């Protein structure tokens, strides 16, 4: 019967025991994720020079001298690694990053457009009061410019925004309250909305600024990560369900 090694060369348990431990200790998800990561890392090859540079960088982050053979050997003993394990671990995220870039790059713009509203930043001012008559009175004073929004919010608002003069944000649109988002979506900057009742309180809103998300380099990286995480989740769930995932997209990797 095949035996599992926790330390290289030292048998620890049989496969049946490992299967039981994985199920009973809730390790199946972590193992499935690790298997997908390993698929990627075995597939995406790096030049030996790149692996050497990544390994040196990893050792330096561990505050070790890459040229100190004894110190490096001590690290391997401590972690129970072989030299191959060290090179693998040091280059793992570079391989995954290249996989993301090569496989999902063409989907980034479409994914961004589908998610743009959620990444737009909105800044708005808000007053919350339980008295409906007071809400309409404050709204009228704002319309007639008899008082400043921040002044009224600091004096009358019953929410945490009172401390900031009613100012909320900037906050991603998809993190704001759904009703607030719906009310602000069709507004222009500076628009003051009529009071409306939400759950158990009256709200007065003013849209101060709407900053549309741009597909810059940072956003592109975010979109790549989202696409990869969606793909990873689907593949992991297939493994956990006992299904055979689709083959990895070799044709996309071979083009680069």
C-alpha positions as CSV (number, residue, x, y, z in Angstrom):
1,X,0.0,0.0,0.0
2,X,1.3,3.5,-0.9
3,X,2.5,5.5,2.0
4,X,2.3,9.3,2.5
5,X,5.4,11.2,3.6
6,X,5.2,14.4,5.6
7,X,9.0,14.6,5.7
8,X,10.9,13.4,2.6
9,X,11.9,9.8,3.0
10,X,9.9,9.2,6.1
11,X,6.7,7.2,5.7
12,X,3.9,8.6,7.8
13,X,0.5,7.1,6.9
14,X,-1.3,5.2,4.2
15,X,-3.6,6.7,1.6
16,X,-6.8,5.6,3.3
17,X,-5.8,7.4,6.5
18,X,-4.9,10.6,4.6
19,X,-8.3,10.5,2.9
20,X,-10.1,10.1,6.2
21,X,-8.1,12.9,7.8
22,X,-8.7,15.2,4.9
23,X,-12.4,14.7,5.1
24,X,-12.8,14.8,8.8
25,X,-10.5,17.8,9.4
26,X,-12.0,19.8,6.6
27,X,-8.9,19.8,4.4
28,X,-10.5,18.8,1.1
29,X,-11.0,22.4,-0.2
30,X,-7.4,23.3,0.6
31,X,-6.2,20.1,-1.2
32,X,-8.3,20.8,-4.2
33,X,-7.1,24.3,-4.5
34,X,-3.5,23.1,-4.1
35,X,-4.0,20.6,-6.8
36,X,-5.2,23.3,-9.3
37,X,-2.2,25.5,-8.3
38,X,0.1,22.6,-8.9
39,X,-1.5,21.9,-12.3
40,X,-0.6,25.4,-13.3
41,X,2.9,25.4,-11.9
42,X,3.8,22.1,-13.6
43,X,2.5,23.5,-16.9
44,X,3.9,27.0,-17.0
45,X,7.6,26.6,-17.5
46,X,10.1,29.3,-16.6
47,X,13.7,29.8,-17.9
48,X,16.3,28.5,-15.5
49,X,17.7,32.0,-15.1
50,X,14.3,33.4,-14.0
51,X,14.0,30.5,-11.4
52,X,17.5,31.3,-10.1
53,X,16.6,35.0,-9.7
54,X,13.3,34.2,-8.0
55,X,15.0,31.8,-5.6
56,X,17.6,34.4,-4.6
57,X,14.9,36.9,-4.0
58,X,12.9,34.4,-1.9
59,X,16.0,33.6,0.2
60,X,16.7,37.3,0.7
61,X,13.1,37.8,2.0
62,X,13.9,35.1,4.5
63,X,16.9,37.2,5.5
64,X,19.3,34.5,4.3
65,X,22.4,35.0,2.1
66,X,21.7,33.1,-1.1
67,X,25.4,32.3,-1.5
68,X,25.6,30.8,2.0
69,X,25.2,27.1,1.3
70,X,25.0,26.1,5.0
71,X,22.2,28.7,5.7
72,X,20.2,27.5,2.7
73,X,20.7,23.9,3.8
74,X,19.4,24.8,7.2
75,X,16.3,26.3,5.7
76,X,15.6,23.1,3.7
77,X,16.0,21.0,6.9
78,X,13.7,23.2,8.9
79,X,11.0,23.1,6.2
80,X,11.5,19.5,5.2
81,X,12.1,20.7,1.6
82,X,14.3,19.5,-1.3
83,X,16.1,21.9,-3.5
84,X,13.3,21.3,-6.1
85,X,10.7,22.3,-3.5
86,X,12.6,25.5,-2.8
87,X,12.7,26.4,-6.5
88,X,9.0,25.5,-6.9
89,X,7.9,27.6,-3.9
90,X,10.0,30.6,-4.9
91,X,8.6,30.6,-8.4
92,X,5.0,29.6,-7.7
93,X,3.3,33.0,-7.8
94,X,5.3,34.1,-10.9
95,X,4.0,31.0,-12.7
96,X,0.4,31.7,-11.6
97,X,0.8,35.4,-12.6
98,X,2.0,34.4,-16.1
99,X,-0.9,31.9,-16.4
100,X,-3.4,34.7,-15.5
101,X,-1.8,37.1,-18.1
102,X,-1.8,34.6,-20.9
103,X,-5.2,32.9,-20.3
104,X,-7.4,35.8,-19.3
105,X,-5.8,38.9,-20.9
106,X,-8.3,38.9,-23.8
107,X,-11.3,38.8,-21.4
108,X,-10.2,41.8,-19.3
109,X,-12.0,44.6,-21.2
110,X,-15.3,42.8,-21.4
111,X,-15.1,41.8,-17.7
112,X,-14.3,45.4,-16.8
113,X,-17.3,46.7,-18.7
114,X,-19.6,44.2,-16.9
115,X,-18.2,45.2,-13.5
116,X,-17.5,48.9,-14.1
117,X,-20.4,50.2,-12.0
118,X,-19.2,48.2,-9.0
119,X,-15.8,49.8,-9.3
120,X,-17.1,53.4,-9.8
121,X,-16.4,55.6,-6.7
122,X,-19.3,57.7,-5.3
123,X,-19.1,60.5,-2.7
124,X,-22.4,61.8,-1.4
125,X,-23.8,63.7,1.6
126,X,-26.6,62.3,3.7
127,X,-28.9,63.4,6.5
128,X,-31.0,60.8,8.4
129,X,-33.8,61.7,10.7
130,X,-36.8,59.8,12.1
131,X,-39.2,62.8,11.9
132,X,-40.6,63.1,8.4
133,X,-41.8,66.7,8.8
134,X,-38.3,67.6,9.9
135,X,-36.8,65.9,6.8
136,X,-38.9,68.0,4.5
137,X,-38.2,71.1,6.4
138,X,-34.4,70.5,6.2
139,X,-34.8,69.7,2.5
140,X,-36.6,73.0,1.9
141,X,-33.9,74.9,3.7
142,X,-31.3,73.3,1.6
143,X,-33.2,74.1,-1.6
144,X,-33.5,77.7,-0.6
145,X,-29.8,77.8,0.4
146,X,-30.8,78.9,3.9
147,X,-28.3,76.6,5.5
148,X,-25.2,74.5,4.6
149,X,-25.6,70.7,4.2
150,X,-22.7,70.0,6.5
151,X,-24.1,72.3,9.2
152,X,-27.6,70.6,9.1
153,X,-26.1,67.1,9.0
154,X,-23.9,67.9,12.0
155,X,-26.8,69.3,14.0
156,X,-29.7,67.0,13.0
157,X,-28.5,63.7,11.4
158,X,-29.1,60.6,13.5
159,X,-26.5,58.4,11.8
160,X,-22.7,58.1,12.0
161,X,-22.4,60.6,9.1
162,X,-23.2,63.3,11.7
163,X,-19.5,63.3,12.6
164,X,-18.4,64.0,9.1
165,X,-20.9,66.7,8.3
166,X,-23.0,64.2,6.4
167,X,-20.1,63.3,4.0
168,X,-20.0,59.7,2.9
169,X,-17.3,58.2,0.7
170,X,-15.7,57.9,-1.6
171,X,-17.0,54.4,-1.6
172,X,-17.4,51.8,-4.4
173,X,-20.9,51.8,-5.8
174,X,-21.4,48.1,-5.1
175,X,-20.5,48.7,-1.4
176,X,-23.2,51.4,-0.8
177,X,-26.7,50.5,0.2
178,X,-28.7,49.2,-2.8
179,X,-31.5,51.8,-2.4
180,X,-29.0,54.6,-2.1
181,X,-27.2,53.4,-5.2
182,X,-30.5,53.3,-7.1
183,X,-31.4,56.9,-6.0
184,X,-28.0,58.3,-7.0
185,X,-27.5,56.4,-10.2
186,X,-29.5,58.9,-12.4
187,X,-28.2,62.0,-10.6
188,X,-25.8,64.7,-11.7
189,X,-23.1,66.0,-9.3
190,X,-24.7,68.5,-6.9
191,X,-28.3,67.1,-7.3
192,X,-30.3,67.2,-4.1
193,X,-32.9,64.4,-3.7
194,X,-36.2,64.8,-2.0
195,X,-36.5,63.0,1.3
196,X,-37.5,59.3,1.2
197,X,-38.3,56.7,3.8
198,X,-36.0,53.7,4.1
199,X,-36.8,50.9,6.6
200,X,-37.3,53.1,9.6
201,X,-35.8,56.5,8.9
202,X,-36.0,59.4,6.5
203,X,-33.0,60.2,4.2
204,X,-31.9,63.3,2.4
205,X,-29.2,62.7,-0.2
206,X,-27.0,64.8,-2.4
207,X,-24.6,63.5,-5.0
208,X,-21.3,65.2,-4.5
209,X,-19.0,63.3,-6.9
210,X,-19.1,60.3,-9.1
211,X,-15.6,59.1,-10.2
212,X,-15.9,56.6,-13.0
213,X,-13.5,53.6,-12.8
214,X,-10.8,53.5,-15.5
215,X,-9.1,50.5,-17.0
216,X,-5.6,51.5,-15.9
217,X,-2.8,49.1,-15.1
218,X,-4.0,48.6,-11.5
219,X,-7.6,47.9,-12.6
220,X,-6.4,45.5,-15.2
221,X,-4.6,43.5,-12.6
222,X,-7.7,43.5,-10.5
223,X,-9.8,42.2,-13.4
224,X,-7.2,39.5,-14.1
225,X,-7.4,38.4,-10.5
226,X,-11.2,38.3,-10.5
227,X,-11.3,36.3,-13.7
228,X,-8.7,33.8,-12.4
229,X,-10.5,33.5,-9.0
230,X,-13.8,32.7,-10.9
231,X,-12.0,30.1,-13.0
232,X,-10.3,28.6,-9.9
233,X,-13.5,28.4,-8.0
234,X,-15.3,26.5,-10.8
235,X,-12.4,24.1,-11.2
236,X,-12.1,23.4,-7.5
237,X,-15.9,22.9,-7.1
238,X,-15.7,20.3,-10.0
239,X,-13.0,18.4,-8.2
240,X,-14.9,18.5,-4.9
241,X,-18.0,17.2,-6.7
242,X,-16.0,14.2,-8.2
243,X,-16.1,15.6,-11.7
244,X,-13.3,15.8,-14.2
245,X,-12.4,19.4,-15.0
246,X,-11.8,20.6,-18.6
247,X,-8.3,20.4,-19.8
248,X,-6.1,23.4,-19.1
249,X,-6.2,25.9,-22.0
250,X,-2.9,24.9,-23.6
251,X,-3.6,26.8,-26.8
252,X,-3.6,30.1,-24.9
253,X,-0.4,29.3,-23.2
254,X,1.4,28.2,-26.3
255,X,0.7,31.5,-28.1
256,X,3.1,33.5,-25.9
